[in-house]
Amino acid sequence: MMLADLLPISVSPACEKQLTKGACPNKQCLFPEPCKNLRADHSDYISLLRKLRAIPKVKKVFIRSGIRFDYLLKDPGKKFLRELCEYHVSGQLKVAPEHVADKVLMRMGKPKNSVYREFVKEYKQMNEKLGKDQYLVPYLMSSHPGSSMKEAVELAEYLRDLGYMPEQVQDFYPTPSTISTCMYYTGYDCRTMEKVYVPVNPHEKAMQRALIQYRNPKNYDLVAEALKIAGRTDLIGFDKKCLIKPRNFDKSAHDEKEFRGHGEFPAARMRLAGMKTAGMEITGIQQEKILVEEIQAQAAEIWKSCQEAR
């Protein structure tokens, strides 16, 4: 079979207007919201994939990446999603949400994070319907214009909740003829002329990148520094929501000079050790407050035990 036989006979326009007036000069089909005139038609793509599957001796045709998930969601009847999940995923499908903070996604020209979450939901439901165990692998980017340390931490928290640490991370690098590169060099969004925060310092870029891979022990110092800069030292500790644990905790927790008098109150000692390791200033009033809270908690436990004994 010749390649010409595999290619679709015609390519459908994005909308009826394109047939007579061409593409819109001042708006996009999908960003910031899908155009009401958009006609999401995957029939040509489905036809091509079916022809590929029909080639003799071709066992599988896998799509590794390149799916525009916001466009896929506009497909009526979910025909393409079913075709994709049933025949063309090898267990994992790579997609590119790039980030989770809407502030950054807007600068990227990407749909809101809620759109990606909707795709994740639809993808999961379709695979369950087909009886398949298939996953999504998100491509993520650090240090894109618009991403401050706050947004970088937000991305790290999303990965924490997802239980996923990417092996590879793409750090933003300016390339010619892109709006993002224009933002990088000028500090402005040329579409709106709004001033945009741009991380250009190599050390800051390294911290943003490290946050995405916060589980890697090699990134500990960078992650700890980033959390302090972002004012998120609450993410340094032993709670399940924390990204990293305090370093040298045992040594700090048992420092008699620093924590003298707290030996009978392990929870207070642990909290104080975590605060100290995180670089937080601890006043005498704060120490007393933490100590009183544990005394009250212990008293409540004793009272509860007495009541149960009766």
C-alpha positions in Angstrom: 0.0 0.0 0.0 1.4 3.4 -1.0 1.6 6.3 1.5 -0.9 8.3 -0.7 -3.4 5.5 -0.2 -3.1 6.0 3.6 -3.5 9.7 3.7 -7.0 11.2 4.1 -8.7 12.3 0.9 -9.5 15.7 2.4 -8.8 17.7 5.5 -11.9 19.2 7.2 -11.8 22.9 8.1 -11.9 23.9 11.7 -15.2 25.7 11.0 -17.4 26.7 8.1 -16.0 30.2 8.1 -12.6 29.0 7.2 -13.9 27.8 3.8 -14.6 31.4 2.7 -12.6 33.7 4.9 -9.7 31.6 6.1 -8.2 31.4 9.6 -9.1 34.2 12.0 -6.3 36.7 12.1 -6.8 37.8 15.8 -8.1 34.8 17.7 -7.3 31.1 18.2 -9.6 28.1 17.8 -9.0 26.7 21.3 -7.4 29.4 23.4 -8.4 30.9 25.8 -11.7 29.0 25.3 -12.8 26.8 22.4 -14.5 28.9 19.7 -18.3 28.3 19.5 -17.9 27.7 15.8 -15.2 25.0 16.2 -16.0 21.7 14.5 -14.0 19.0 16.3 -13.8 16.3 13.6 -11.4 13.4 14.0 -12.9 11.3 11.2 -9.9 11.8 8.9 -7.5 10.8 11.7 -9.6 7.7 12.6 -9.7 6.7 9.0 -5.9 6.9 8.7 -5.4 4.9 11.8 -7.7 2.2 10.6 -5.9 1.9 7.3 -2.6 1.6 9.2 -4.0 -1.2 11.4 -5.2 -3.0 8.2 -1.8 -3.2 6.7 -0.7 -6.9 6.5 1.8 -8.0 9.2 1.2 -4.7 11.2 0.3 -5.9 14.7 0.0 -2.6 16.6 0.0 1.1 15.8 0.8 3.1 19.0 0.4 6.8 19.6 3.1 7.8 22.1 2.2 11.5 22.3 1.0 14.5 20.4 -2.7 14.4 21.5 -4.3 17.8 21.9 -6.5 16.9 24.8 -8.6 20.1 24.8 -9.5 19.4 21.2 -10.2 15.8 21.9 -12.7 16.7 24.6 -14.8 18.6 22.0 -15.2 15.5 19.9 -18.9 14.6 20.0 -19.6 11.0 21.0 -16.0 10.4 22.2 -15.4 8.4 19.1 -11.7 9.2 18.8 -11.1 8.7 22.6 -12.5 5.2 22.3 -10.5 4.4 19.2 -7.4 5.8 20.9 -7.8 3.8 24.1 -8.9 0.6 22.5 -6.2 0.3 19.8 -3.4 2.8 20.1 -2.1 3.1 23.6 0.7 0.8 24.7 0.0 1.1 28.4 1.0 4.8 28.7 0.0 7.9 26.8 2.2 11.0 27.1 0.3 14.3 27.1 1.5 17.8 27.7 -0.4 19.8 30.3 3.0 21.6 30.9 1.9 23.1 34.2 -1.1 23.2 36.7 -1.2 26.9 37.6 -3.7 28.7 35.5 -1.5 31.9 35.7 1.3 30.1 33.9 -0.9 28.2 31.5 -2.3 31.5 30.3 1.2 32.6 29.4 1.8 29.3 27.6 -1.4 29.6 25.6 -2.6 26.4 27.2 -6.1 25.6 28.5 -6.9 25.9 32.2 -5.9 23.1 34.5 -9.6 22.1 34.9 -9.6 21.1 31.2 -6.7 18.7 31.7 -8.4 17.3 34.8 -11.5 16.7 32.8 -9.4 14.8 30.2 -7.8 12.7 32.9 -11.3 11.8 34.1 -12.6 11.0 30.6 -9.5 8.9 29.8 -9.8 6.9 33.0 -13.5 6.2 32.5 -13.0 5.1 28.9 -10.2 2.7 29.9 -12.4 1.3 32.7 -15.2 0.8 30.2 -12.9 -1.1 27.8 -11.4 -3.1 30.7 -7.9 -1.8 30.1 -5.3 -0.7 32.7 -3.6 2.3 30.9 -2.0 5.4 32.3 -1.2 9.0 31.5 2.4 10.4 31.7 2.3 14.2 31.8 5.0 16.4 30.3 5.8 19.3 32.6 7.9 22.4 32.3 9.7 24.5 34.9 10.7 28.2 34.8 8.3 29.3 32.0 7.6 33.0 32.0 4.9 33.7 34.5 6.1 31.0 36.9 7.3 32.4 40.2 8.3 30.2 43.2 4.7 30.2 44.3 3.5 28.5 41.1 6.5 26.1 41.1 5.4 24.9 44.6 1.8 24.6 43.4 3.1 22.2 40.7 5.1 20.2 43.3 2.0 19.8 45.5 0.0 18.6 42.5 2.7 15.9 41.8 2.6 15.0 45.5 -1.1 14.5 45.4 -0.8 12.5 42.2 1.9 10.3 43.7 4.1 10.8 40.7 7.7 12.0 40.2 8.7 12.6 36.5 12.0 11.1 35.5 12.6 13.9 33.0 11.7 17.6 33.4 11.8 20.2 30.6 13.3 23.5 31.8 12.1 26.4 29.7 14.6 27.5 27.1 13.9 30.4 24.8 13.5 29.4 21.1 13.1 31.8 18.1 9.8 33.1 16.9 7.7 32.2 19.9 5.6 34.4 22.2 7.2 32.8 25.2 10.6 33.8 24.0 9.3 37.3 23.5 8.1 37.3 27.2 11.5 35.9 28.3 13.5 38.8 26.8 11.1 41.7 27.3 9.3 40.8 30.5 6.0 41.6 28.8 3.2 39.5 27.3 3.0 41.0 23.8 -0.6 39.9 23.4 -1.8 42.1 26.3 1.3 44.2 27.2 1.0 43.0 30.8 4.2 42.8 32.8 5.2 39.1 33.3 7.5 37.7 36.0 10.3 35.8 34.3 12.7 33.5 36.1 16.1 34.1 34.5 18.5 33.5 37.4 20.1 30.1 36.9 19.9 29.2 40.6 16.2 30.1 40.7 15.6 28.0 37.6 17.4 25.1 39.3 15.2 25.4 42.3 12.0 25.4 40.2 13.2 22.3 38.4 14.2 20.6 41.7 10.7 21.1 43.1 9.2 19.0 40.3 11.6 16.2 41.4 11.5 16.9 45.1 11.7 13.2 46.0 15.2 13.0 44.6 17.7 13.3 47.6 20.1 15.2 45.4 17.6 18.0 45.2 17.0 18.4 48.9 19.0 21.6 49.5 17.4 23.3 46.5 13.9 22.2 47.5 14.4 23.4 51.1 15.7 26.8 49.9 12.8 27.1 47.4 10.2 26.4 50.1 11.7 29.0 52.4 11.7 31.6 49.6 8.1 30.8 48.8 7.1 31.1 52.5 6.0 27.4 52.5 8.1 26.0 55.3 4.9 24.2 56.3 5.8 21.7 53.6 9.0 20.7 55.6 8.0 18.2 58.2 6.5 14.8 58.8 2.9 15.3 57.8 1.8 13.4 54.7 1.3 16.7 52.9 5.0 17.7 53.4 7.4 17.5 50.5 10.6 16.9 52.5 11.5 16.0 56.1 13.7 18.2 58.3 17.4 17.3 57.9 19.3 16.0 60.9 16.1 15.8 62.9 17.3 13.2 65.4 20.3 15.4 66.4 18.2 18.5 66.8 15.4 16.7 68.6 17.8 15.4 71.2 19.8 18.6 71.7 19.5 19.0 75.5 20.7 22.5 75.5 18.2 23.7 72.9 15.2 21.6 74.1 15.9 21.2 77.8 12.7 20.5 79.7 10.8 19.1 76.7 11.9 15.5 77.3 8.5 14.4 78.5 6.8 16.0 75.6 7.9 14.3 72.4 5.3 16.0 70.1 6.4 19.5 71.2 10.1 18.5 70.8 9.3 17.2 67.2 7.5 20.4 66.2 10.3 22.6 67.6 12.9 20.6 65.9 11.1 20.9 62.6 10.8 24.6 62.9 14.4 25.0 63.8 15.6 22.9 60.9 13.4 24.9 58.5 15.2 28.0 59.6 12.3 29.6 61.5 12.8 31.9 64.4 11.4 30.4 67.6 10.5 32.8 70.4 10.1 31.8 74.0 6.3 32.5 73.7 6.1 30.1 70.8 7.9 27.4 72.7 5.6 27.8 75.7 2.5 27.8 73.4 3.6 24.5 71.8 4.4 23.0 75.2 1.0 24.0 76.6 -0.8 22.5 73.6 0.8 19.2 74.2 0.1 19.3 77.9 -3.5 19.9 77.1 -3.6 17.0 74.6 -2.0 14.7 77.2 -4.5 15.8 79.9 -7.3 15.1 77.5 -6.0 11.6 76.8 -5.7 10.9 80.6 -9.2 12.2 81.2 -10.5 10.0 78.4 -8.7 6.9 79.8 -10.2 7.6 83.3 -13.7 7.8 81.9 -13.3 4.6 80.0 -11.9 2.9 83.2 -15.1 3.8 85.0 
